[in-house]
Amino acid sequence: MRRLSGLLVAGALMLLPAFSQGHGAAYAQAAQALTFDGDTALWSVSIKADKTADFEQVMSKVREALMKSDKAERKQQAGGWKVVKGATPLKDGSIVYTHLIHPVVKGADYTIMAILYEGNPDPAEQRNLYELYRGAFSANLGASAGTVVVDLAKQ
């Protein structure tokens, strides 16, 4: 679970100090990669209710970055990554988004900002995407990864 703890520590918003010093891309490369063990991962985040459109815009940019990458593993990541918007707000009004990743690409980095920086090398665009994500993000609710042991759809 070392990899999941990396998510909690560095995954979502810990890039702020780096950006305040103008080193966003370098920091993203140095941050611990977010990888998952197993074949399926669930990762839930809380997004401010008035910023859901910003978060969804950022996730669309993640998809674009994955699809335009020259790396085959990036396209594989896009093929197995869905983001589900919760139907009911939390008590604080924020909205839960759950990343459903199946199949997990072994060894691939799922860090959102690292993917965005890789796909958008312009520092101004990186900062814009970071600010959108930071402004929308409320809390990291947790992640779990493992192996499917029973598939009820199969006989």
C-alpha positions, 0 to 999 in steps of 0.5 A: 500500500506504499503506492496508495499512501503516495496518493494521499500524501502527494497525489492531489494538491501537494504541488502548490509549493512547487508552483509558487516557486515556478517549478511545477513540471520538475516537481511533478516528475520528482513526486512519488508516482501513483500506481496501483496493485491488482487489476482494479482500482477505486479512488474517490475524491470530493469536489466542491459543488460549484466547481464540478465543471472545472474538475470535469474539464480537468479530467477531459484534459487528462483524457486528451493527454493520455490519448495524444501520448506517444506512450502505449501505456498512456492509451491503455490507461485511458481505455480502462479509466472511468470517472463516476459522479456521485448522485448525492452530495456529501453533508458539506455539499461537495460531490464525490467523484470515483475513479474506476480503473479496470484494468489497471495498467501495471506500473503506470503512473496515474497521478493526474498532474503528472499526466497533465504536465506530460501532455501540456508542456507549456508552463502557462497551461500547466499552471492554468490546469493546476489552478483549475484542479486545486480550486475544485478539489475538496478532499481525497476520500481514499483509494483501494486496489485489488483483484476481482475474485467474483464476477457476477456477470460471468457464469 
